Amino acid sequence: MPTSRSVSIVSETTSLLEDAPPSYRSTDDVDATFPESEVDVNPQPLNKFSRQDTYWILAGLWSAVLLGAFDGTVVATLLTPIGSEFNASNQSSYIGTSYLLSVCCFTPLYGRLADILGRKGAMLLALTLFGTGTMLCGLAPSMSFLIFSRAVAGMGGGGVMTVSSITVSDFIPLQQRGLYQGMANILFGLGAGFGGPLGGWVNDTFGWRTAFFMQAPVLAFSFVLVVTKVNIKLPLEIQNQTLADKLQRVDFLGSTTLVAAVGLLLFGISLKTTEEMPWSHPLIYSLLGSSIIFACGFVYVEKNCAPYPVMPLHLMTQRTPLAVSISNLLTSMTAFSMLYNIPLYFSAVRLQSAAKAGLHLLPHSVAISIGSVFAGWIMRRTGKLYTLTLVSSALTIFASVMVCFWRDSTSTFHLWIDLVPQGFGMASFITSTLIAMIAGVYREDMAVATGITYLFRTTGQVLGVSLSGAILQAVLLRRLRLRINGPDADQIIYAIRHTTEIIPNLDPLTRKAAVDSYADALRVVFICQVAVNVCGLLACLPIQESPLPACPPGQRRNQHDSEN
């Protein structure tokens, strides 16, 4: 029997509320004394698999992750040909918006569904919805039907990343999860990096519908492996529940108010951007006001009504989960703003083709893969993540600052390399903060906490695209009106704002006015990205350092003593 020497345990789950109810706090939340024999300093996962089964499980999960990333960039490449075929180019932006809105609204539900349906059931549901929506896109007879189909695909796309991350966390020790998350992000980066060029080639060769149908084999591969290999055991208290008891765990009212609050907010911002409505328009402020009302209703329901809340508020009163959520929101805003606006810079300011503009994102995609693996390796080697998180956030600031200084005289080297710190830092950041979130909550809250992380991340993605688009269009319109005059000025300005393809064909003076106006507008967007990235760095400062549980016991105690 081990001796009962006393050790002091402190974890990342320290609550911001000093008098938080005991049921909301872990025994790790306070300086408590326990016999060493009773302290699990090296907790083991509930599920264990052979190496071969582990490879098959990861192949099934990660092939879906790769496909989700591939699908996103493929669709972005296909917006112009799709809009042209349906003669509805003015609605093509809704294809991306409907998907992202759906992802954002349904992502938090999968954290709870993974506990109710099991990891296999939740993943199969996500794959079914994503696959159904994708195939319907290929069969779409109209733009409206295509937009609806992308929304259906988003209902599943929001679950693919979330459930795969939750599932990996069930059988991989915590200190190694960063490395595995990094490997998953390699596939994500590869899918995102090759989706655009391959989608363009498929469109030119076979037509845009083929780009949706060609995803079917990978979907089938992932589906079969999940059915046959993903046999994750849940805790006994969940396994022994009846279906009725499990359904009672679904927070229907909370989910409804959350979806309404997020959806109305993002729909209002999207309408402001795509339809060029003023903020004072009755529809815009009605949507935003309704969003605030539903958000207040959501907080009330989660606090007073829901026995199993979809977003447990006690998590959001803890220091590390709150910091992770806010920092992920802010950094995701700048990451997606960068991804959408950098190609626009090369097509509108440098007057390059869409294919060449997209190629400038390839170094960024490679950096995503390297950054993820690097973060996982560092956390596995050191057992720490705080310094890594701060350095990763600082790299995104550095990249945003470099992009702000792009001018006509900027060398080609900088145009290719300046985005690398953004991709490397962002990939490392989301990997380390996800591990921080998992390490900072109870095991029973892990699935929901992972869903919350992805909720804030996807909300940031949509906000980044929508708000940067609103800023871009506002500045661009003002600059164009200052530089272009004459009887046809309004028509020319309208055409320049809605397609960059006409810019090279304009007369020299008008072409220069258009290029300079786009350069000015994008520079304002890039400066805003710097400001948001700085806020993201400040938001992650409260994340608490704690040795990861897989550290040897002696190392854990020594690290704790040195920090205190």
C-alpha positions as CSV (number, residue, x, y, z in Angstrom):
1,M,0.0,0.0,0.0
2,P,1.3,3.5,-0.8
3,T,1.9,5.8,2.0
4,S,-0.7,8.5,2.6
5,R,1.6,11.5,2.2
6,S,-0.5,14.6,1.4
7,V,-0.3,16.3,-1.9
8,S,-1.9,19.6,-3.0
9,I,-3.9,19.5,-6.2
10,V,-4.7,22.6,-8.2
11,S,-6.4,22.5,-11.6
12,E,-7.4,24.8,-14.5
13,T,-11.0,24.6,-13.4
14,T,-10.8,27.4,-10.8
15,S,-14.1,29.2,-10.9
16,L,-14.4,32.9,-11.3
17,L,-17.2,32.7,-8.7
18,E,-15.6,32.3,-5.3
19,D,-18.8,30.9,-3.8
20,A,-19.7,28.6,-6.7
21,P,-22.0,25.7,-5.6
22,P,-20.1,22.6,-4.7
23,S,-21.8,20.6,-7.4
24,Y,-20.2,22.9,-9.9
25,R,-16.7,22.6,-8.6
26,S,-14.2,19.8,-8.8
27,T,-12.2,18.7,-5.9
28,D,-9.3,20.1,-7.9
29,D,-10.8,23.6,-7.7
30,V,-9.5,24.2,-4.2
31,D,-6.3,23.5,-2.3
32,A,-7.4,20.2,-0.8
33,T,-5.5,17.5,0.9
34,F,-6.0,13.8,-0.2
35,P,-4.1,10.6,0.5
36,E,-1.8,10.1,-2.5
37,S,-3.3,6.6,-3.0
38,E,-6.6,8.2,-3.8
39,V,-5.4,10.8,-6.3
40,D,-5.5,9.8,-9.9
41,V,-2.6,11.8,-11.2
42,N,-2.4,9.8,-14.4
43,P,-6.0,9.1,-15.4
44,Q,-6.5,6.5,-18.2
45,P,-9.1,6.8,-20.9
46,L,-12.2,4.7,-20.5
47,N,-11.7,3.0,-23.9
48,K,-8.7,1.1,-25.1
49,F,-8.2,-0.3,-28.5
50,S,-5.5,-2.3,-30.4
51,R,-3.1,-0.3,-32.6
52,Q,-4.8,-1.6,-35.7
53,D,-8.3,-0.7,-34.5
54,T,-7.1,2.7,-33.5
55,Y,-5.8,3.3,-37.0
56,W,-9.1,2.3,-38.5
57,I,-11.1,4.5,-36.1
58,L,-8.9,7.5,-36.9
59,A,-9.2,6.8,-40.6
60,G,-13.0,6.8,-40.4
61,L,-13.1,10.0,-38.3
62,W,-10.4,11.9,-40.1
63,S,-11.5,11.1,-43.6
64,A,-14.7,13.0,-42.7
65,V,-12.7,15.9,-41.4
66,L,-10.6,16.0,-44.6
67,L,-13.8,15.9,-46.6
68,G,-15.4,18.8,-44.6
69,A,-12.4,21.0,-45.2
70,F,-12.3,20.0,-48.9
71,D,-16.0,20.7,-49.4
72,G,-15.7,24.3,-48.0
73,T,-13.0,25.4,-50.4
74,V,-14.5,23.6,-53.3
75,V,-17.8,25.4,-52.9
76,A,-16.0,28.8,-52.6
77,T,-14.4,28.1,-55.9
78,L,-17.7,27.1,-57.5
79,L,-19.7,30.2,-56.5
80,T,-19.2,32.1,-59.8
81,P,-20.1,29.2,-62.2
82,I,-23.1,28.2,-60.1
83,G,-24.4,31.8,-60.0
84,S,-23.9,32.0,-63.8
85,E,-25.8,28.8,-64.5
86,F,-28.8,29.8,-62.4
87,N,-28.5,33.4,-63.6
88,A,-28.5,34.4,-59.9
89,S,-25.0,35.7,-59.2
90,N,-26.4,38.2,-56.7
91,Q,-27.5,35.3,-54.5
92,S,-24.4,33.2,-54.7
93,S,-23.0,34.5,-51.4
94,Y,-25.9,32.8,-49.7
95,I,-24.5,29.4,-50.6
96,G,-21.7,29.9,-48.2
97,T,-23.7,31.9,-45.6
98,S,-26.4,29.3,-45.4
99,Y,-23.8,26.5,-44.7
100,L,-21.9,28.5,-42.1
101,L,-25.1,29.6,-40.3
102,S,-26.3,26.0,-40.2
103,V,-22.9,24.8,-38.9
104,C,-22.9,27.5,-36.3
105,C,-26.4,26.8,-35.0
106,F,-26.2,23.0,-34.8
107,T,-22.6,22.5,-33.7
108,P,-23.3,23.0,-29.9
109,L,-26.1,20.3,-30.1
110,Y,-23.6,17.6,-31.0
111,G,-21.8,17.8,-27.7
112,R,-25.0,16.6,-25.9
113,L,-26.0,14.3,-28.8
114,A,-22.7,12.5,-28.4
115,D,-23.7,11.5,-24.9
116,I,-27.3,10.6,-25.8
117,L,-26.8,8.7,-29.1
118,G,-23.3,7.6,-28.3
119,R,-20.2,8.6,-30.3
120,K,-21.1,6.3,-33.2
121,G,-24.7,7.4,-33.4
122,A,-23.9,11.1,-33.3
123,M,-21.2,10.7,-36.0
124,L,-23.5,8.7,-38.2
125,L,-26.2,11.4,-37.9
126,A,-23.6,14.1,-38.8
127,L,-22.4,12.1,-41.8
128,T,-25.9,11.3,-43.0
129,L,-27.0,15.0,-42.9
130,F,-23.8,16.2,-44.5
131,G,-23.9,13.5,-47.2
132,T,-27.6,14.1,-48.0
133,G,-27.1,17.8,-48.3
134,T,-24.0,17.4,-50.5
135,M,-25.8,15.0,-52.9
136,L,-28.8,17.3,-53.1
137,C,-26.5,20.2,-54.1
138,G,-25.3,18.1,-57.1
139,L,-29.0,17.6,-58.1
140,A,-30.2,21.1,-57.3
141,P,-32.6,22.4,-60.0
142,S,-32.5,26.0,-58.7
143,M,-30.4,28.4,-56.6
144,S,-33.0,28.4,-53.8
145,F,-32.9,24.6,-53.6
146,L,-29.1,24.7,-53.7
147,I,-29.0,27.2,-50.8
148,F,-31.4,24.9,-48.8
149,S,-29.2,21.9,-49.6
150,R,-26.1,23.7,-48.3
151,A,-28.0,24.4,-45.0
152,V,-28.8,20.7,-44.7
153,A,-25.1,19.8,-45.3
154,G,-24.2,22.4,-42.6
155,M,-26.4,20.6,-40.1
156,G,-24.0,17.6,-40.4
157,G,-20.9,19.5,-41.1
158,G,-21.1,21.1,-37.7
159,G,-21.1,17.7,-36.1
160,V,-18.2,16.1,-38.1
161,M,-15.4,18.1,-36.4
162,T,-17.1,18.2,-33.0
163,V,-17.9,14.5,-32.7
164,S,-14.6,13.3,-34.2
165,S,-12.7,15.5,-31.6
166,I,-14.9,14.1,-28.7
167,T,-14.4,10.5,-29.9
168,V,-10.6,10.8,-30.1
169,S,-10.6,12.3,-26.6
170,D,-12.3,9.1,-25.3
171,F,-9.4,6.8,-26.0
172,I,-6.3,9.0,-26.4
173,P,-4.5,10.1,-23.1
174,L,-4.8,13.9,-22.6
175,Q,-1.2,14.8,-23.0
176,Q,-1.1,13.0,-26.4
177,R,-4.4,14.5,-27.7
178,G,-2.6,17.7,-28.9
179,L,-0.4,15.6,-31.2
180,Y,-3.4,13.7,-32.5
181,Q,-5.4,16.9,-32.9
182,G,-2.4,18.2,-34.9
183,M,-2.5,15.2,-37.2
184,A,-6.2,15.8,-37.7
185,N,-5.5,19.4,-38.6
186,I,-2.9,18.2,-41.2
187,L,-5.7,16.5,-43.1
188,F,-7.9,19.6,-42.6
189,G,-5.2,21.7,-44.1
190,L,-4.6,19.4,-47.0
191,G,-8.4,19.3,-47.7
192,A,-8.6,23.1,-47.6
193,G,-5.4,23.6,-49.6
194,F,-6.3,21.3,-52.5
195,G,-10.1,21.8,-52.5
196,G,-9.9,25.1,-54.4
197,P,-7.5,24.1,-57.3
198,L,-9.1,20.6,-57.7
199,G,-12.6,22.1,-57.6
200,G,-11.7,24.6,-60.3
201,W,-10.2,21.8,-62.5
202,V,-13.3,19.6,-62.0
203,N,-15.6,22.5,-62.9
204,D,-13.7,23.3,-66.1
205,T,-13.5,19.6,-67.1
206,F,-16.8,18.0,-65.9
207,G,-19.0,20.8,-64.6
208,W,-19.6,22.0,-61.0
209,R,-22.1,19.3,-60.1
210,T,-19.4,16.7,-60.3
211,A,-17.5,18.5,-57.5
212,F,-20.4,17.4,-55.2
213,F,-20.9,13.9,-56.5
214,M,-17.1,13.1,-56.3
215,Q,-17.3,13.4,-52.5
216,A,-19.6,10.3,-52.3
217,P,-16.8,7.6,-52.2
218,V,-15.0,9.3,-49.2
219,L,-18.4,9.7,-47.5
220,A,-19.1,6.0,-47.9
221,F,-15.6,5.0,-46.7
222,S,-16.0,7.1,-43.5
223,F,-19.6,5.9,-42.9
224,V,-18.6,2.2,-43.2
225,L,-15.6,2.6,-40.8
226,V,-17.7,4.5,-38.2
227,V,-20.3,1.7,-38.3
228,T,-17.9,-1.1,-38.0
229,K,-15.0,0.3,-35.9
230,V,-16.2,3.2,-33.7
231,N,-17.4,1.2,-30.7
232,I,-16.8,3.8,-27.9
233,K,-18.1,2.8,-24.4
234,L,-19.8,5.6,-22.5
235,P,-19.7,5.8,-18.7
236,L,-22.0,3.2,-17.0
237,E,-24.4,5.8,-15.7
238,I,-25.1,6.8,-19.3
239,Q,-25.1,3.3,-20.7
240,N,-27.7,2.1,-18.2
241,Q,-30.2,4.8,-19.0
242,T,-33.3,4.1,-21.0
243,L,-34.0,5.9,-24.3
244,A,-36.7,8.0,-22.6
245,D,-34.2,9.0,-19.9
246,K,-31.6,9.9,-22.6
247,L,-34.2,12.0,-24.5
248,Q,-34.9,13.9,-21.3
249,R,-31.3,15.0,-21.3
250,V,-31.9,16.9,-24.6
251,D,-32.3,20.6,-23.7
252,F,-34.9,21.3,-26.4
253,L,-35.9,24.8,-25.1
254,G,-32.3,25.8,-24.6
255,S,-31.3,24.5,-28.0
256,T,-34.2,26.4,-29.6
257,T,-33.4,29.7,-28.0
258,L,-29.7,29.3,-28.7
259,V,-30.3,28.5,-32.4
260,A,-32.7,31.5,-32.7
261,A,-30.3,33.9,-31.0
262,V,-27.2,32.9,-33.1
263,G,-29.2,32.5,-36.3
264,L,-31.0,35.8,-36.1
265,L,-27.7,37.6,-35.3
266,L,-25.8,36.1,-38.1
267,F,-28.7,36.4,-40.6
268,G,-29.0,40.1,-39.8
269,I,-25.3,40.7,-40.4
270,S,-25.4,38.6,-43.5
271,L,-28.4,40.6,-44.9
272,K,-26.6,43.8,-44.1
273,T,-23.6,42.6,-46.1
274,T,-25.1,40.9,-49.0
275,E,-28.2,43.1,-49.6
276,E,-26.4,46.3,-48.7
277,M,-29.1,47.4,-46.3
278,P,-28.3,50.2,-43.8
279,W,-28.1,49.3,-40.1
280,S,-31.1,51.5,-39.6
281,H,-33.3,49.4,-41.9
282,P,-36.3,48.0,-39.9
283,L,-35.5,44.4,-40.9
284,I,-31.9,44.6,-39.7
285,Y,-32.6,46.1,-36.3
286,S,-35.6,43.8,-35.8
287,L,-33.4,40.8,-36.4
288,L,-30.6,42.0,-34.2
289,G,-33.1,43.0,-31.4
290,S,-34.8,39.6,-31.6
291,S,-31.4,38.0,-31.3
292,I,-30.8,39.9,-28.1
293,I,-34.2,38.8,-26.7
294,F,-33.6,35.2,-27.5
295,A,-30.1,35.4,-26.0
296,C,-31.5,36.6,-22.8
297,G,-34.1,33.8,-22.9
298,F,-31.4,31.3,-23.5
299,V,-29.5,32.5,-20.4
300,Y,-32.6,32.3,-18.3
301,V,-33.5,28.8,-19.6
302,E,-29.9,27.5,-19.0
303,K,-29.8,28.9,-15.5
304,N,-33.3,28.1,-14.2
305,C,-35.1,25.5,-16.4
306,A,-32.8,23.0,-18.1
307,P,-31.8,19.9,-16.1
308,Y,-29.1,19.1,-18.7
309,P,-28.3,22.4,-20.3
310,V,-26.8,22.5,-23.8
311,M,-24.3,25.1,-22.6
312,P,-23.8,24.7,-18.8
313,L,-23.3,28.2,-17.5
314,H,-21.1,26.9,-14.7
315,L,-18.5,26.2,-17.4
316,M,-18.7,29.8,-18.6
317,T,-18.0,31.1,-15.1
318,Q,-14.7,29.2,-14.9
319,R,-11.6,31.0,-15.9
320,T,-10.1,28.7,-18.5
321,P,-13.3,27.7,-20.4
322,L,-14.4,31.3,-20.6
323,A,-11.0,32.5,-21.8
324,V,-10.8,29.7,-24.4
325,S,-14.2,30.5,-25.7
326,I,-13.7,34.2,-26.2
327,S,-10.2,33.9,-27.6
328,N,-11.4,31.2,-30.1
329,L,-14.2,33.5,-31.2
330,L,-11.9,36.4,-31.8
331,T,-9.1,34.5,-33.5
332,S,-11.5,32.6,-35.8
333,M,-12.9,36.0,-36.9
334,T,-9.6,37.1,-38.2
335,A,-8.6,33.7,-39.6
336,F,-11.7,33.5,-41.9
337,S,-11.5,37.2,-42.7
338,M,-8.0,36.6,-43.9
339,L,-8.9,33.5,-45.9
340,Y,-11.7,35.3,-47.7
341,N,-10.0,38.6,-48.3
342,I,-6.5,37.6,-49.3
343,P,-7.7,36.0,-52.6
344,L,-9.8,39.1,-53.2
345,Y,-6.6,41.2,-52.8
346,F,-4.8,39.3,-55.5
347,S,-7.7,39.4,-57.9
348,A,-8.9,43.0,-57.4
349,V,-5.6,44.8,-56.6
350,R,-3.0,42.6,-58.3
351,L,-5.4,41.7,-61.1
352,Q,-4.5,38.0,-61.0
353,S,-6.7,35.2,-62.1
354,A,-8.8,33.3,-59.5
355,A,-6.6,30.3,-59.9
356,K,-3.4,32.2,-59.2
357,A,-5.1,34.1,-56.3
358,G,-6.1,30.9,-54.7
359,L,-2.5,29.4,-55.0
360,H,-1.3,32.1,-52.6
361,L,-3.2,30.2,-49.8
362,L,-1.2,27.0,-50.3
363,P,1.7,28.1,-48.1
364,H,-0.9,29.0,-45.5
365,S,-2.4,25.5,-45.7
366,V,1.0,23.9,-45.3
367,A,1.7,26.1,-42.3
368,I,-1.6,24.9,-40.7
369,S,-0.5,21.3,-40.9
370,I,3.0,22.0,-39.5
371,G,1.6,24.3,-36.7
372,S,-0.8,21.7,-35.5
373,V,1.8,18.9,-35.3
374,F,4.2,21.3,-33.7
375,A,1.7,22.2,-31.0
376,G,0.9,18.6,-30.3
377,W,4.6,17.7,-30.1
378,I,5.4,20.6,-27.7
379,M,2.5,19.7,-25.4
380,R,3.4,16.0,-25.4
381,R,7.1,16.8,-24.6
382,T,6.6,19.5,-22.0
383,G,3.1,18.8,-20.6
384,K,2.4,22.5,-20.8
385,L,0.4,24.8,-23.1
386,Y,0.2,28.3,-21.7
387,T,3.4,29.8,-23.3
388,L,2.6,27.9,-26.5
389,T,-0.9,29.5,-26.6
390,L,0.5,33.1,-26.2
391,V,3.2,32.7,-28.7
392,S,0.8,31.2,-31.3
393,S,-1.6,34.2,-30.8
394,A,1.3,36.6,-31.2
395,L,2.2,35.0,-34.5
396,T,-1.3,35.8,-35.9
397,I,-0.8,39.4,-34.9
398,F,2.6,39.5,-36.6
399,A,1.1,38.1,-39.8
400,S,-1.8,40.6,-39.8
401,V,0.6,43.5,-39.3
402,M,2.8,42.3,-42.2
403,V,-0.2,42.1,-44.5
404,C,-1.2,45.7,-43.6
405,F,2.1,46.9,-45.2
406,W,1.5,45.3,-48.6
407,R,1.9,47.9,-51.3
408,D,2.6,47.9,-55.1
409,S,6.3,47.7,-54.3
410,T,6.0,44.7,-52.0
411,S,8.2,41.9,-53.1
412,T,6.8,38.6,-54.4
413,F,8.6,36.8,-51.5
414,H,6.5,38.7,-48.9
415,L,3.3,38.1,-50.8
416,W,3.9,34.4,-50.5
417,I,5.5,34.1,-47.1
418,D,3.7,36.7,-44.9
419,L,0.6,34.5,-44.5
420,V,2.7,31.6,-43.1
421,P,2.8,32.9,-39.5
422,Q,-1.0,33.2,-39.6
423,G,-1.6,29.6,-40.6
424,F,1.1,28.3,-38.2
425,G,-0.1,30.4,-35.3
426,M,-3.8,29.7,-35.8
427,A,-3.4,26.0,-36.1
428,S,-1.2,25.8,-33.0
429,F,-3.6,28.1,-31.1
430,I,-6.8,26.1,-31.8
431,T,-4.9,22.9,-30.9
432,S,-3.6,24.2,-27.5
433,T,-6.8,25.9,-26.5
434,L,-8.9,22.8,-27.3
435,I,-6.6,20.8,-25.0
436,A,-6.9,23.5,-22.4
437,M,-10.7,23.3,-22.5
438,I,-10.7,19.5,-22.2
439,A,-8.3,19.6,-19.3
440,G,-10.3,22.3,-17.6
441,V,-13.7,20.5,-17.2
442,Y,-15.2,17.4,-15.7
443,R,-15.2,14.2,-17.8
444,E,-19.0,14.3,-17.9
445,D,-18.8,17.9,-19.3
446,M,-16.1,17.1,-21.8
447,A,-18.4,16.5,-24.8
448,V,-20.5,19.6,-24.2
449,A,-17.4,21.7,-23.6
450,T,-15.9,20.6,-26.9
451,G,-19.1,21.5,-28.6
452,I,-19.0,24.9,-26.9
453,T,-15.5,25.4,-28.3
454,Y,-16.6,24.7,-31.8
455,L,-19.7,26.9,-31.3
456,F,-17.5,29.9,-30.5
457,R,-15.1,29.0,-33.3
458,T,-17.8,28.7,-36.0
459,T,-19.6,31.8,-34.8
460,G,-16.3,33.7,-35.1
461,Q,-15.9,32.3,-38.7
462,V,-19.3,33.7,-39.8
463,L,-18.8,37.0,-38.0
464,G,-15.3,37.4,-39.5
465,V,-16.7,36.9,-43.1
466,S,-19.8,39.0,-42.5
467,L,-18.2,41.9,-40.7
468,S,-15.2,42.1,-42.9
469,G,-17.5,42.1,-45.9
470,A,-19.5,44.9,-44.4
471,I,-16.4,47.0,-43.7
472,L,-15.0,46.3,-47.1
473,Q,-18.1,47.3,-49.0
474,A,-18.6,50.5,-46.9
475,V,-15.1,51.7,-47.5
476,L,-15.0,50.6,-51.1
477,L,-18.2,52.4,-52.0
478,R,-17.0,55.6,-50.4
479,R,-13.6,55.5,-52.2
480,L,-15.2,54.7,-55.6
481,R,-17.6,57.6,-55.3
482,L,-14.7,59.9,-54.6
483,R,-12.7,58.7,-57.6
484,I,-15.3,57.9,-60.3
485,N,-17.6,60.6,-61.7
486,G,-19.7,61.1,-64.8
487,P,-23.1,60.1,-66.1
488,D,-22.5,56.3,-65.9
489,A,-20.7,56.4,-62.6
490,D,-23.4,54.6,-60.6
491,Q,-23.5,51.7,-63.1
492,I,-19.7,51.4,-63.2
493,I,-19.4,51.5,-59.4
494,Y,-22.1,48.8,-59.1
495,A,-20.3,46.5,-61.5
496,I,-16.9,47.0,-59.8
497,R,-18.4,46.2,-56.4
498,H,-20.1,43.0,-57.6
499,T,-17.4,41.4,-59.8
500,T,-13.7,41.9,-60.0
501,E,-13.5,40.3,-63.4
502,I,-14.4,43.5,-65.3
503,I,-11.5,45.6,-63.7
504,P,-8.8,44.6,-66.2
505,N,-11.2,45.6,-69.1
506,L,-11.8,49.1,-67.8
507,D,-10.1,52.2,-69.3
508,P,-6.8,53.0,-67.5
509,L,-8.1,55.8,-65.3
510,T,-11.2,53.9,-64.1
511,R,-9.1,50.7,-63.7
512,K,-6.6,52.6,-61.4
513,A,-9.5,54.1,-59.4
514,A,-11.0,50.6,-58.9
515,V,-7.6,49.1,-57.9
516,D,-6.8,51.9,-55.5
517,S,-10.2,51.8,-54.0
518,Y,-10.0,48.0,-53.4
519,A,-6.5,48.4,-51.9
520,D,-7.8,51.1,-49.5
521,A,-10.8,49.1,-48.4
522,L,-8.8,45.9,-47.9
523,R,-6.2,47.8,-45.9
524,V,-8.9,48.9,-43.5
525,V,-10.0,45.3,-43.2
526,F,-6.5,44.1,-42.5
527,I,-6.0,46.9,-39.8
528,C,-9.2,45.7,-38.1
529,Q,-7.8,42.2,-38.1
530,V,-4.8,43.4,-36.2
531,A,-7.0,45.0,-33.6
532,V,-9.1,41.9,-33.2
533,N,-6.0,39.6,-33.0
534,V,-4.7,41.8,-30.2
535,C,-8.0,41.4,-28.3
536,G,-7.7,37.6,-28.9
537,L,-4.2,37.6,-27.3
538,L,-5.6,39.6,-24.3
539,A,-8.5,37.2,-24.0
540,C,-6.3,34.1,-23.7
541,L,-4.1,35.6,-20.9
542,P,-6.4,34.2,-18.1
543,I,-6.0,30.6,-19.3
544,Q,-4.4,28.8,-16.3
545,E,-1.3,26.7,-16.7
546,S,-1.4,23.2,-15.3
547,P,0.6,20.1,-16.0
548,L,-1.3,17.8,-18.3
549,P,-2.5,14.7,-16.5
550,A,-0.3,12.3,-18.4
551,C,2.8,13.9,-16.8
552,P,4.6,11.5,-14.4
553,P,3.4,12.2,-10.8
554,G,6.8,13.5,-9.6
555,Q,7.0,15.9,-12.6
556,R,3.4,17.1,-11.9
557,R,4.2,17.9,-8.2
558,N,7.5,19.6,-9.1
559,Q,5.9,21.7,-11.7
560,H,3.1,22.7,-9.4
561,D,5.6,23.6,-6.6
562,S,7.7,25.8,-9.1
563,E,4.6,27.7,-10.2
564,N,3.5,28.5,-6.6
